[in-house]
Structures are given as C-alpha cells and as structure tokens.
Amino acid sequence: MKARIEKSLCSFAGRFEIRRLPNITNIVYGRDVGYRITRVGLEPEIERISATQIRSTLNLGDSQVVVA
C-alpha cells in the first residue's frame, strides 16, 4: 500500500510523509444507544495536524478534502 501511494504521488516526492495510523472503529450513534467514543492518543506532532488549517493555507475552503 505504501509503495502504491508513493508511486501515485511521485511528483510530490519529499513533500509528504506516509504514516500508519490506528483504525478507529468504535464510534456508535443512534436512538437510545448513547455515545461511545474511544479517543486514540497519537504522537503530539500528529495531534497538531489541522485539516481546517491545511485547507485554509491552500485556499481550498471548507468543502474540499485534502489527502496528505
């Protein structure tokens, strides 16, 4: 998977980093079930990432999705 991503983004070499993140699977919403959300603590440098800030920096607005 990592090699495929790197190949697809080869024109951006040196401008991104691929990291393995935990799979978040325990978010439950619904009538009368309440909320059970488990927070996964990540490294501080990952916690500081803000998609809103990235979109703002790239002037994409809030409706765009940025994949980094």
mmJSON file of the N, C-alpha and C atoms, coordinates in Angstrom:
{"data_MODEL":{"atom_site":{
"group_PDB":["ATOM","ATOM","ATOM","ATOM","ATOM","ATOM","ATOM","ATOM","ATOM","ATOM","ATOM","ATOM","ATOM","ATOM","ATOM","ATOM","ATOM","ATOM","ATOM","ATOM","ATOM","ATOM","ATOM","ATOM","ATOM","ATOM","ATOM","ATOM","ATOM","ATOM","ATOM","ATOM","ATOM","ATOM","ATOM","ATOM","ATOM","ATOM","ATOM","ATOM","ATOM","ATOM","ATOM","ATOM","ATOM","ATOM","ATOM","ATOM","ATOM","ATOM","ATOM","ATOM","ATOM","ATOM","ATOM","ATOM","ATOM","ATOM","ATOM","ATOM","ATOM","ATOM","ATOM","ATOM","ATOM","ATOM","ATOM","ATOM","ATOM","ATOM","ATOM","ATOM","ATOM","ATOM","ATOM","ATOM","ATOM","ATOM","ATOM","ATOM","ATOM","ATOM","ATOM","ATOM","ATOM","ATOM","ATOM","ATOM","ATOM","ATOM","ATOM","ATOM","ATOM","ATOM","ATOM","ATOM","ATOM","ATOM","ATOM","ATOM","ATOM","ATOM","ATOM","ATOM","ATOM","ATOM","ATOM","ATOM","ATOM","ATOM","ATOM","ATOM","ATOM","ATOM","ATOM","ATOM","ATOM","ATOM","ATOM","ATOM","ATOM","ATOM","ATOM","ATOM","ATOM","ATOM","ATOM","ATOM","ATOM","ATOM","ATOM","ATOM","ATOM","ATOM","ATOM","ATOM","ATOM","ATOM","ATOM","ATOM","ATOM","ATOM","ATOM","ATOM","ATOM","ATOM","ATOM","ATOM","ATOM","ATOM","ATOM","ATOM","ATOM","ATOM","ATOM","ATOM","ATOM","ATOM","ATOM","ATOM","ATOM","ATOM","ATOM","ATOM","ATOM","ATOM","ATOM","ATOM","ATOM","ATOM","ATOM","ATOM","ATOM","ATOM","ATOM","ATOM","ATOM","ATOM","ATOM","ATOM","ATOM","ATOM","ATOM","ATOM","ATOM","ATOM","ATOM","ATOM","ATOM","ATOM","ATOM","ATOM","ATOM","ATOM","ATOM","ATOM","ATOM","ATOM","ATOM","ATOM","ATOM","ATOM","ATOM","ATOM"],
"id":[1,2,3,4,5,6,7,8,9,10,11,12,13,14,15,16,17,18,19,20,21,22,23,24,25,26,27,28,29,30,31,32,33,34,35,36,37,38,39,40,41,42,43,44,45,46,47,48,49,50,51,52,53,54,55,56,57,58,59,60,61,62,63,64,65,66,67,68,69,70,71,72,73,74,75,76,77,78,79,80,81,82,83,84,85,86,87,88,89,90,91,92,93,94,95,96,97,98,99,100,101,102,103,104,105,106,107,108,109,110,111,112,113,114,115,116,117,118,119,120,121,122,123,124,125,126,127,128,129,130,131,132,133,134,135,136,137,138,139,140,141,142,143,144,145,146,147,148,149,150,151,152,153,154,155,156,157,158,159,160,161,162,163,164,165,166,167,168,169,170,171,172,173,174,175,176,177,178,179,180,181,182,183,184,185,186,187,188,189,190,191,192,193,194,195,196,197,198,199,200,201,202,203,204],
"type_symbol":["N","C","C","N","C","C","N","C","C","N","C","C","N","C","C","N","C","C","N","C","C","N","C","C","N","C","C","N","C","C","N","C","C","N","C","C","N","C","C","N","C","C","N","C","C","N","C","C","N","C","C","N","C","C","N","C","C","N","C","C","N","C","C","N","C","C","N","C","C","N","C","C","N","C","C","N","C","C","N","C","C","N","C","C","N","C","C","N","C","C","N","C","C","N","C","C","N","C","C","N","C","C","N","C","C","N","C","C","N","C","C","N","C","C","N","C","C","N","C","C","N","C","C","N","C","C","N","C","C","N","C","C","N","C","C","N","C","C","N","C","C","N","C","C","N","C","C","N","C","C","N","C","C","N","C","C","N","C","C","N","C","C","N","C","C","N","C","C","N","C","C","N","C","C","N","C","C","N","C","C","N","C","C","N","C","C","N","C","C","N","C","C","N","C","C","N","C","C","N","C","C","N","C","C"],
"label_atom_id":["N","CA","C","N","CA","C","N","CA","C","N","CA","C","N","CA","C","N","CA","C","N","CA","C","N","CA","C","N","CA","C","N","CA","C","N","CA","C","N","CA","C","N","CA","C","N","CA","C","N","CA","C","N","CA","C","N","CA","C","N","CA","C","N","CA","C","N","CA","C","N","CA","C","N","CA","C","N","CA","C","N","CA","C","N","CA","C","N","CA","C","N","CA","C","N","CA","C","N","CA","C","N","CA","C","N","CA","C","N","CA","C","N","CA","C","N","CA","C","N","CA","C","N","CA","C","N","CA","C","N","CA","C","N","CA","C","N","CA","C","N","CA","C","N","CA","C","N","CA","C","N","CA","C","N","CA","C","N","CA","C","N","CA","C","N","CA","C","N","CA","C","N","CA","C","N","CA","C","N","CA","C","N","CA","C","N","CA","C","N","CA","C","N","CA","C","N","CA","C","N","CA","C","N","CA","C","N","CA","C","N","CA","C","N","CA","C","N","CA","C","N","CA","C","N","CA","C","N","CA","C","N","CA","C","N","CA","C"],
"label_alt_id":[null,null,null,null,null,null,null,null,null,null,null,null,null,null,null,null,null,null,null,null,null,null,null,null,null,null,null,null,null,null,null,null,null,null,null,null,null,null,null,null,null,null,null,null,null,null,null,null,null,null,null,null,null,null,null,null,null,null,null,null,null,null,null,null,null,null,null,null,null,null,null,null,null,null,null,null,null,null,null,null,null,null,null,null,null,null,null,null,null,null,null,null,null,null,null,null,null,null,null,null,null,null,null,null,null,null,null,null,null,null,null,null,null,null,null,null,null,null,null,null,null,null,null,null,null,null,null,null,null,null,null,null,null,null,null,null,null,null,null,null,null,null,null,null,null,null,null,null,null,null,null,null,null,null,null,null,null,null,null,null,null,null,null,null,null,null,null,null,null,null,null,null,null,null,null,null,null,null,null,null,null,null,null,null,null,null,null,null,null,null,null,null,null,null,null,null,null,null,null,null,null,null,null,null],
"label_comp_id":["MET","MET","MET","LYS","LYS","LYS","ALA","ALA","ALA","ARG","ARG","ARG","ILE","ILE","ILE","GLU","GLU","GLU","LYS","LYS","LYS","SER","SER","SER","LEU","LEU","LEU","CYS","CYS","CYS","SER","SER","SER","PHE","PHE","PHE","ALA","ALA","ALA","GLY","GLY","GLY","ARG","ARG","ARG","PHE","PHE","PHE","GLU","GLU","GLU","ILE","ILE","ILE","ARG","ARG","ARG","ARG","ARG","ARG","LEU","LEU","LEU","PRO","PRO","PRO","ASN","ASN","ASN","ILE","ILE","ILE","THR","THR","THR","ASN","ASN","ASN","ILE","ILE","ILE","VAL","VAL","VAL","TYR","TYR","TYR","GLY","GLY","GLY","ARG","ARG","ARG","ASP","ASP","ASP","VAL","VAL","VAL","GLY","GLY","GLY","TYR","TYR","TYR","ARG","ARG","ARG","ILE","ILE","ILE","THR","THR","THR","ARG","ARG","ARG","VAL","VAL","VAL","GLY","GLY","GLY","LEU","LEU","LEU","GLU","GLU","GLU","PRO","PRO","PRO","GLU","GLU","GLU","ILE","ILE","ILE","GLU","GLU","GLU","ARG","ARG","ARG","ILE","ILE","ILE","SER","SER","SER","ALA","ALA","ALA","THR","THR","THR","GLN","GLN","GLN","ILE","ILE","ILE","ARG","ARG","ARG","SER","SER","SER","THR","THR","THR","LEU","LEU","LEU","ASN","ASN","ASN","LEU","LEU","LEU","GLY","GLY","GLY","ASP","ASP","ASP","SER","SER","SER","GLN","GLN","GLN","VAL","VAL","VAL","VAL","VAL","VAL","VAL","VAL","VAL","ALA","ALA","ALA"],
"label_asym_id":["A","A","A","A","A","A","A","A","A","A","A","A","A","A","A","A","A","A","A","A","A","A","A","A","A","A","A","A","A","A","A","A","A","A","A","A","A","A","A","A","A","A","A","A","A","A","A","A","A","A","A","A","A","A","A","A","A","A","A","A","A","A","A","A","A","A","A","A","A","A","A","A","A","A","A","A","A","A","A","A","A","A","A","A","A","A","A","A","A","A","A","A","A","A","A","A","A","A","A","A","A","A","A","A","A","A","A","A","A","A","A","A","A","A","A","A","A","A","A","A","A","A","A","A","A","A","A","A","A","A","A","A","A","A","A","A","A","A","A","A","A","A","A","A","A","A","A","A","A","A","A","A","A","A","A","A","A","A","A","A","A","A","A","A","A","A","A","A","A","A","A","A","A","A","A","A","A","A","A","A","A","A","A","A","A","A","A","A","A","A","A","A","A","A","A","A","A","A","A","A","A","A","A","A"],
"label_entity_id":["1","1","1","1","1","1","1","1","1","1","1","1","1","1","1","1","1","1","1","1","1","1","1","1","1","1","1","1","1","1","1","1","1","1","1","1","1","1","1","1","1","1","1","1","1","1","1","1","1","1","1","1","1","1","1","1","1","1","1","1","1","1","1","1","1","1","1","1","1","1","1","1","1","1","1","1","1","1","1","1","1","1","1","1","1","1","1","1","1","1","1","1","1","1","1","1","1","1","1","1","1","1","1","1","1","1","1","1","1","1","1","1","1","1","1","1","1","1","1","1","1","1","1","1","1","1","1","1","1","1","1","1","1","1","1","1","1","1","1","1","1","1","1","1","1","1","1","1","1","1","1","1","1","1","1","1","1","1","1","1","1","1","1","1","1","1","1","1","1","1","1","1","1","1","1","1","1","1","1","1","1","1","1","1","1","1","1","1","1","1","1","1","1","1","1","1","1","1","1","1","1","1","1","1"],
"label_seq_id":[1,1,1,2,2,2,3,3,3,4,4,4,5,5,5,6,6,6,7,7,7,8,8,8,9,9,9,10,10,10,11,11,11,12,12,12,13,13,13,14,14,14,15,15,15,16,16,16,17,17,17,18,18,18,19,19,19,20,20,20,21,21,21,22,22,22,23,23,23,24,24,24,25,25,25,26,26,26,27,27,27,28,28,28,29,29,29,30,30,30,31,31,31,32,32,32,33,33,33,34,34,34,35,35,35,36,36,36,37,37,37,38,38,38,39,39,39,40,40,40,41,41,41,42,42,42,43,43,43,44,44,44,45,45,45,46,46,46,47,47,47,48,48,48,49,49,49,50,50,50,51,51,51,52,52,52,53,53,53,54,54,54,55,55,55,56,56,56,57,57,57,58,58,58,59,59,59,60,60,60,61,61,61,62,62,62,63,63,63,64,64,64,65,65,65,66,66,66,67,67,67,68,68,68],
"pdbx_PDB_ins_code":[null,null,null,null,null,null,null,null,null,null,null,null,null,null,null,null,null,null,null,null,null,null,null,null,null,null,null,null,null,null,null,null,null,null,null,null,null,null,null,null,null,null,null,null,null,null,null,null,null,null,null,null,null,null,null,null,null,null,null,null,null,null,null,null,null,null,null,null,null,null,null,null,null,null,null,null,null,null,null,null,null,null,null,null,null,null,null,null,null,null,null,null,null,null,null,null,null,null,null,null,null,null,null,null,null,null,null,null,null,null,null,null,null,null,null,null,null,null,null,null,null,null,null,null,null,null,null,null,null,null,null,null,null,null,null,null,null,null,null,null,null,null,null,null,null,null,null,null,null,null,null,null,null,null,null,null,null,null,null,null,null,null,null,null,null,null,null,null,null,null,null,null,null,null,null,null,null,null,null,null,null,null,null,null,null,null,null,null,null,null,null,null,null,null,null,null,null,null,null,null,null,null,null,null],
"Cartn_x":[0.825,0.0,0.874,1.902,2.779,3.453,3.956,4.635,3.683,2.427,1.43,1.151,1.054,0.824,2.02,3.227,4.436,4.538,4.192,4.236,3.225,2.028,0.985,1.355,2.131,2.491,3.944,4.541,5.969,6.326,5.396,5.704,5.793,5.374,5.447,6.51,7.44,8.475,9.167,9.344,9.986,9.044,7.773,6.822,5.743,5.839,4.849,5.511,4.82,5.29,4.118,4.335,3.287,3.459,2.373,2.408,1.253,1.51,0.474,-0.291,-1.619,-2.466,-3.387,-3.837,-4.73,-6.077,-6.705,-8.024,-9.055,-9.829,-10.818,-12.147,-12.63,-13.817,-14.927,-14.765,-15.729,-16.434,-17.175,-17.994,-19.426,-20.276,-21.644,-22.619,-23.487,-24.536,-25.875,-26.925,-28.246,-29.214,-30.467,-31.502,-31.34,-31.307,-31.245,-29.999,-28.998,-27.778,-26.706,-26.939,-25.947,-24.738,-23.667,-22.456,-21.327,-20.643,-19.47,-18.338,-17.543,-16.45,-15.143,-14.277,-12.97,-11.941,-11.259,-10.237,-8.911,-8.272,-6.966,-5.923,-5.015,-3.96,-2.854,-2.502,-1.458,-0.262,0.825,2.018,1.681,2.302,1.978,2.045,3.028,3.12,1.946,1.362,0.176,-1.055,-1.145,-2.272,-2.394,-1.269,-1.283,-1.768,-1.915,-2.357,-3.802,-4.07,-5.417,-5.794,-6.762,-7.213,-7.787,-8.465,-9.005,-7.881,-6.792,-5.65,-4.996,-4.884,-4.29,-5.129,-6.461,-7.343,-7.236,-7.166,-7.042,-5.733,-4.65,-3.343,-3.343,-4.02,-4.079,-5.207,-5.979,-7.09,-8.106,-8.452,-9.398,-10.81,-10.967,-12.284,-12.589,-13.713,-14.062,-14.649,-15.099,-15.777,-14.808,-13.566,-12.585,-11.949,-11.554,-10.882,-9.422,-8.521,-7.091,-6.58,-5.94,-5.327,-3.827,-3.253,-1.814,-1.144],
"Cartn_y":[-1.192,0.0,1.263,1.3,2.469,2.73,1.691,1.848,2.399,1.959,2.436,3.928,4.342,5.759,6.587,6.122,6.854,6.962,5.897,5.93,6.928,6.942,7.87,9.324,9.558,10.934,11.264,10.541,10.72,12.158,12.89,14.279,15.183,14.677,15.432,14.864,14.079,13.433,14.44,14.059,14.932,15.915,15.971,16.934,16.278,14.974,14.293,13.161,12.713,11.595,10.658,9.385,8.39,7.793,7.799,7.245,6.272,5.237,4.269,4.813,4.872,5.35,4.228,4.294,3.249,3.306,2.161,2.063,2.381,3.435,3.852,3.211,2.3,1.526,1.577,2.329,2.258,3.582,4.077,5.273,4.837,4.943,4.447,5.586,5.843,6.845,6.176,6.686,6.156,6.45,6.198,6.456,5.52,6.111,5.393,4.524,4.665,3.895,4.757,6.056,6.946,7.063,7.558,7.759,6.985,6.22,5.51,5.811,6.782,7.207,6.964,6.222,5.945,6.83,7.628,8.515,7.778,7.855,7.238,8.337,8.228,9.221,8.98,10.03,9.948,10.774,10.668,11.453,12.936,13.791,15.224,15.877,15.508,16.151,15.772,14.6,14.207,14.904,15.003,15.675,17.135,17.765,19.169,19.39,18.339,18.487,18.957,19.988,20.534,20.576,19.765,19.772,21.137,21.791,23.129,24.1,24.031,24.913,24.601,23.334,22.949,23.499,23.318,23.842,25.354,26.02,27.472,27.911,27.234,27.549,27.354,26.291,26.003,26.75,27.522,28.307,27.423,26.293,25.369,25.517,26.222,26.327,25.086,25.102,24.003,22.794,22.938,21.818,20.872,21.246,20.401,19.417,18.289,17.275,17.248,17.312,17.259,15.919,15.18,13.905,14.111,13.904,14.115,12.858],
"Cartn_z":[0.0,0.0,0.0,0.861,0.943,-0.398,-1.041,-2.332,-3.382,-3.351,-4.312,-4.118,-2.868,-2.575,-3.032,-2.7,-3.103,-4.622,-5.32,-6.783,-7.34,-6.763,-7.221,-6.974,-5.927,-5.56,-5.884,-6.821,-7.115,-7.491,-8.098,-8.459,-7.231,-6.064,-4.812,-3.876,-4.404,-3.592,-2.68,-1.432,-0.455,0.209,-0.264,0.286,1.134,1.339,2.164,2.929,3.935,4.746,4.964,4.775,4.966,6.351,7.123,8.471,8.653,9.39,9.738,10.948,10.835,11.921,12.377,13.621,14.108,13.394,13.266,12.671,13.752,13.557,14.541,14.161,14.996,14.637,15.675,16.748,17.834,18.069,17.074,17.24,16.975,17.988,17.875,18.134,17.18,17.336,17.088,17.663,17.376,18.494,18.229,19.211,20.405,21.573,22.848,23.037,22.212,22.457,23.093,23.123,23.706,22.798,23.347,22.575,23.24,22.469,22.976,22.007,22.359,21.5,22.244,21.632,22.221,21.544,22.344,21.784,21.729,20.58,20.393,20.48,21.444,21.591,20.563,19.863,18.848,19.286,18.551,18.851,18.745,19.559,19.564,18.183,17.362,16.04,15.145,15.358,14.587,15.158,16.482,17.131,16.676,16.348,15.951,14.527,13.727,12.344,12.325,11.56,11.435,9.955,9.563,8.172,7.805,8.757,8.508,8.184,8.94,8.704,7.356,7.011,5.727,4.586,4.661,3.607,3.5,4.65,4.662,4.012,4.341,3.778,2.261,1.809,0.382,-0.315,0.471,-0.048,-0.772,-0.153,-0.758,-0.206,0.879,1.51,2.321,3.019,3.911,3.2,1.974,1.309,0.594,0.501,-0.182,0.787,0.287,1.087,0.674,1.653,1.394,1.875,1.012,1.396,1.427,2.599,2.727,3.184],
"occupancy":[1.0,1.0,1.0,1.0,1.0,1.0,1.0,1.0,1.0,1.0,1.0,1.0,1.0,1.0,1.0,1.0,1.0,1.0,1.0,1.0,1.0,1.0,1.0,1.0,1.0,1.0,1.0,1.0,1.0,1.0,1.0,1.0,1.0,1.0,1.0,1.0,1.0,1.0,1.0,1.0,1.0,1.0,1.0,1.0,1.0,1.0,1.0,1.0,1.0,1.0,1.0,1.0,1.0,1.0,1.0,1.0,1.0,1.0,1.0,1.0,1.0,1.0,1.0,1.0,1.0,1.0,1.0,1.0,1.0,1.0,1.0,1.0,1.0,1.0,1.0,1.0,1.0,1.0,1.0,1.0,1.0,1.0,1.0,1.0,1.0,1.0,1.0,1.0,1.0,1.0,1.0,1.0,1.0,1.0,1.0,1.0,1.0,1.0,1.0,1.0,1.0,1.0,1.0,1.0,1.0,1.0,1.0,1.0,1.0,1.0,1.0,1.0,1.0,1.0,1.0,1.0,1.0,1.0,1.0,1.0,1.0,1.0,1.0,1.0,1.0,1.0,1.0,1.0,1.0,1.0,1.0,1.0,1.0,1.0,1.0,1.0,1.0,1.0,1.0,1.0,1.0,1.0,1.0,1.0,1.0,1.0,1.0,1.0,1.0,1.0,1.0,1.0,1.0,1.0,1.0,1.0,1.0,1.0,1.0,1.0,1.0,1.0,1.0,1.0,1.0,1.0,1.0,1.0,1.0,1.0,1.0,1.0,1.0,1.0,1.0,1.0,1.0,1.0,1.0,1.0,1.0,1.0,1.0,1.0,1.0,1.0,1.0,1.0,1.0,1.0,1.0,1.0,1.0,1.0,1.0,1.0,1.0,1.0,1.0,1.0,1.0,1.0,1.0,1.0],
"B_iso_or_equiv":[0.0,0.0,0.0,0.0,0.0,0.0,0.0,0.0,0.0,0.0,0.0,0.0,0.0,0.0,0.0,0.0,0.0,0.0,0.0,0.0,0.0,0.0,0.0,0.0,0.0,0.0,0.0,0.0,0.0,0.0,0.0,0.0,0.0,0.0,0.0,0.0,0.0,0.0,0.0,0.0,0.0,0.0,0.0,0.0,0.0,0.0,0.0,0.0,0.0,0.0,0.0,0.0,0.0,0.0,0.0,0.0,0.0,0.0,0.0,0.0,0.0,0.0,0.0,0.0,0.0,0.0,0.0,0.0,0.0,0.0,0.0,0.0,0.0,0.0,0.0,0.0,0.0,0.0,0.0,0.0,0.0,0.0,0.0,0.0,0.0,0.0,0.0,0.0,0.0,0.0,0.0,0.0,0.0,0.0,0.0,0.0,0.0,0.0,0.0,0.0,0.0,0.0,0.0,0.0,0.0,0.0,0.0,0.0,0.0,0.0,0.0,0.0,0.0,0.0,0.0,0.0,0.0,0.0,0.0,0.0,0.0,0.0,0.0,0.0,0.0,0.0,0.0,0.0,0.0,0.0,0.0,0.0,0.0,0.0,0.0,0.0,0.0,0.0,0.0,0.0,0.0,0.0,0.0,0.0,0.0,0.0,0.0,0.0,0.0,0.0,0.0,0.0,0.0,0.0,0.0,0.0,0.0,0.0,0.0,0.0,0.0,0.0,0.0,0.0,0.0,0.0,0.0,0.0,0.0,0.0,0.0,0.0,0.0,0.0,0.0,0.0,0.0,0.0,0.0,0.0,0.0,0.0,0.0,0.0,0.0,0.0,0.0,0.0,0.0,0.0,0.0,0.0,0.0,0.0,0.0,0.0,0.0,0.0,0.0,0.0,0.0,0.0,0.0,0.0],
"pdbx_formal_charge":[null,null,null,null,null,null,null,null,null,null,null,null,null,null,null,null,null,null,null,null,null,null,null,null,null,null,null,null,null,null,null,null,null,null,null,null,null,null,null,null,null,null,null,null,null,null,null,null,null,null,null,null,null,null,null,null,null,null,null,null,null,null,null,null,null,null,null,null,null,null,null,null,null,null,null,null,null,null,null,null,null,null,null,null,null,null,null,null,null,null,null,null,null,null,null,null,null,null,null,null,null,null,null,null,null,null,null,null,null,null,null,null,null,null,null,null,null,null,null,null,null,null,null,null,null,null,null,null,null,null,null,null,null,null,null,null,null,null,null,null,null,null,null,null,null,null,null,null,null,null,null,null,null,null,null,null,null,null,null,null,null,null,null,null,null,null,null,null,null,null,null,null,null,null,null,null,null,null,null,null,null,null,null,null,null,null,null,null,null,null,null,null,null,null,null,null,null,null,null,null,null,null,null,null],
"auth_seq_id":[1,1,1,2,2,2,3,3,3,4,4,4,5,5,5,6,6,6,7,7,7,8,8,8,9,9,9,10,10,10,11,11,11,12,12,12,13,13,13,14,14,14,15,15,15,16,16,16,17,17,17,18,18,18,19,19,19,20,20,20,21,21,21,22,22,22,23,23,23,24,24,24,25,25,25,26,26,26,27,27,27,28,28,28,29,29,29,30,30,30,31,31,31,32,32,32,33,33,33,34,34,34,35,35,35,36,36,36,37,37,37,38,38,38,39,39,39,40,40,40,41,41,41,42,42,42,43,43,43,44,44,44,45,45,45,46,46,46,47,47,47,48,48,48,49,49,49,50,50,50,51,51,51,52,52,52,53,53,53,54,54,54,55,55,55,56,56,56,57,57,57,58,58,58,59,59,59,60,60,60,61,61,61,62,62,62,63,63,63,64,64,64,65,65,65,66,66,66,67,67,67,68,68,68],
"auth_comp_id":["MET","MET","MET","LYS","LYS","LYS","ALA","ALA","ALA","ARG","ARG","ARG","ILE","ILE","ILE","GLU","GLU","GLU","LYS","LYS","LYS","SER","SER","SER","LEU","LEU","LEU","CYS","CYS","CYS","SER","SER","SER","PHE","PHE","PHE","ALA","ALA","ALA","GLY","GLY","GLY","ARG","ARG","ARG","PHE","PHE","PHE","GLU","GLU","GLU","ILE","ILE","ILE","ARG","ARG","ARG","ARG","ARG","ARG","LEU","LEU","LEU","PRO","PRO","PRO","ASN","ASN","ASN","ILE","ILE","ILE","THR","THR","THR","ASN","ASN","ASN","ILE","ILE","ILE","VAL","VAL","VAL","TYR","TYR","TYR","GLY","GLY","GLY","ARG","ARG","ARG","ASP","ASP","ASP","VAL","VAL","VAL","GLY","GLY","GLY","TYR","TYR","TYR","ARG","ARG","ARG","ILE","ILE","ILE","THR","THR","THR","ARG","ARG","ARG","VAL","VAL","VAL","GLY","GLY","GLY","LEU","LEU","LEU","GLU","GLU","GLU","PRO","PRO","PRO","GLU","GLU","GLU","ILE","ILE","ILE","GLU","GLU","GLU","ARG","ARG","ARG","ILE","ILE","ILE","SER","SER","SER","ALA","ALA","ALA","THR","THR","THR","GLN","GLN","GLN","ILE","ILE","ILE","ARG","ARG","ARG","SER","SER","SER","THR","THR","THR","LEU","LEU","LEU","ASN","ASN","ASN","LEU","LEU","LEU","GLY","GLY","GLY","ASP","ASP","ASP","SER","SER","SER","GLN","GLN","GLN","VAL","VAL","VAL","VAL","VAL","VAL","VAL","VAL","VAL","ALA","ALA","ALA"],
"auth_asym_id":["A","A","A","A","A","A","A","A","A","A","A","A","A","A","A","A","A","A","A","A","A","A","A","A","A","A","A","A","A","A","A","A","A","A","A","A","A","A","A","A","A","A","A","A","A","A","A","A","A","A","A","A","A","A","A","A","A","A","A","A","A","A","A","A","A","A","A","A","A","A","A","A","A","A","A","A","A","A","A","A","A","A","A","A","A","A","A","A","A","A","A","A","A","A","A","A","A","A","A","A","A","A","A","A","A","A","A","A","A","A","A","A","A","A","A","A","A","A","A","A","A","A","A","A","A","A","A","A","A","A","A","A","A","A","A","A","A","A","A","A","A","A","A","A","A","A","A","A","A","A","A","A","A","A","A","A","A","A","A","A","A","A","A","A","A","A","A","A","A","A","A","A","A","A","A","A","A","A","A","A","A","A","A","A","A","A","A","A","A","A","A","A","A","A","A","A","A","A","A","A","A","A","A","A"],
"auth_atom_id":["N","CA","C","N","CA","C","N","CA","C","N","CA","C","N","CA","C","N","CA","C","N","CA","C","N","CA","C","N","CA","C","N","CA","C","N","CA","C","N","CA","C","N","CA","C","N","CA","C","N","CA","C","N","CA","C","N","CA","C","N","CA","C","N","CA","C","N","CA","C","N","CA","C","N","CA","C","N","CA","C","N","CA","C","N","CA","C","N","CA","C","N","CA","C","N","CA","C","N","CA","C","N","CA","C","N","CA","C","N","CA","C","N","CA","C","N","CA","C","N","CA","C","N","CA","C","N","CA","C","N","CA","C","N","CA","C","N","CA","C","N","CA","C","N","CA","C","N","CA","C","N","CA","C","N","CA","C","N","CA","C","N","CA","C","N","CA","C","N","CA","C","N","CA","C","N","CA","C","N","CA","C","N","CA","C","N","CA","C","N","CA","C","N","CA","C","N","CA","C","N","CA","C","N","CA","C","N","CA","C","N","CA","C","N","CA","C","N","CA","C","N","CA","C","N","CA","C","N","CA","C","N","CA","C","N","CA","C"],
"pdbx_PDB_model_num":[1,1,1,1,1,1,1,1,1,1,1,1,1,1,1,1,1,1,1,1,1,1,1,1,1,1,1,1,1,1,1,1,1,1,1,1,1,1,1,1,1,1,1,1,1,1,1,1,1,1,1,1,1,1,1,1,1,1,1,1,1,1,1,1,1,1,1,1,1,1,1,1,1,1,1,1,1,1,1,1,1,1,1,1,1,1,1,1,1,1,1,1,1,1,1,1,1,1,1,1,1,1,1,1,1,1,1,1,1,1,1,1,1,1,1,1,1,1,1,1,1,1,1,1,1,1,1,1,1,1,1,1,1,1,1,1,1,1,1,1,1,1,1,1,1,1,1,1,1,1,1,1,1,1,1,1,1,1,1,1,1,1,1,1,1,1,1,1,1,1,1,1,1,1,1,1,1,1,1,1,1,1,1,1,1,1,1,1,1,1,1,1,1,1,1,1,1,1,1,1,1,1,1,1]
}}}
